[in-house]
């Protein structure tokens, strides 16, 4: 995250307002890509895996 100058507020913005895209890769039933913008309006993509009903694991973020 530091390397890409992304912080948790940017990620939360994408998770709250971005578009969810199902990623048909490995763990396809639980892996999702969320495409949106950071707080400055720059494109940001967050890839997550749903672990349980109330938890997720962030895999990567990129612009």
NORCOR-V870500 format. One record per residue. N is the residue number from 1. RES is the residue in three letters. PSI is psi as a letter, one per 40 degrees, with the letter a starting at -180 (999 if undefined). OMEGA is omega in whole degrees, -180 to 180 (NA if undefined). BURIAL is # if it has 24 or more other ideal C-beta (glycine too) atoms within 12 Angstrom, else .. Layout:
n->(N,N)
res->(RES,RES)
psi->(PSI,PSI)
omega->(OMEGA,OMEGA)
burial->(BURIAL,BURIAL)
This chain:
n->(1,2,3,4,5,6,7,8,9,10,11,12,13,14,15,16,17,18,19,20,21,22,23,24,25,26,27,28,29,30,31,32,33,34,35,36,37,38,39,40,41,42,43,44,45,46,47,48,49,50,51,52,53,54,55,56,57,58,59,60,61,62,63)
res->(UNK,UNK,UNK,UNK,UNK,UNK,UNK,UNK,UNK,UNK,UNK,UNK,UNK,UNK,UNK,UNK,UNK,UNK,UNK,UNK,UNK,UNK,UNK,UNK,UNK,UNK,UNK,UNK,UNK,UNK,UNK,UNK,UNK,UNK,UNK,UNK,UNK,UNK,UNK,UNK,UNK,UNK,UNK,UNK,UNK,UNK,UNK,UNK,UNK,UNK,UNK,UNK,UNK,UNK,UNK,UNK,UNK,UNK,UNK,UNK,UNK,UNK,UNK)
psi->(d,d,d,e,f,h,i,d,d,d,d,d,d,d,d,d,e,i,h,h,h,h,h,f,a,i,f,d,e,e,h,i,h,h,h,a,i,a,d,e,e,i,h,h,h,h,h,i,h,h,d,a,d,f,i,i,h,h,d,i,i,i,999)
omega->(179,-178,-178,-179,179,175,-175,179,176,180,178,177,178,-180,-179,-169,-177,179,-179,178,178,-178,-174,179,176,-174,-172,-178,-176,-176,-177,175,177,-177,-180,-179,173,-177,179,180,178,178,178,178,178,177,-178,170,175,-179,180,-178,-175,179,179,179,176,-178,-179,171,176,-178,NA)
burial->(.,.,.,.,.,#,.,.,.,#,#,.,#,#,#,.,.,#,.,.,.,.,.,.,.,.,.,.,.,.,#,#,#,#,.,#,.,#,.,.,.,.,.,#,#,#,#,#,#,.,.,.,.,.,.,.,.,#,.,.,#,.,.)
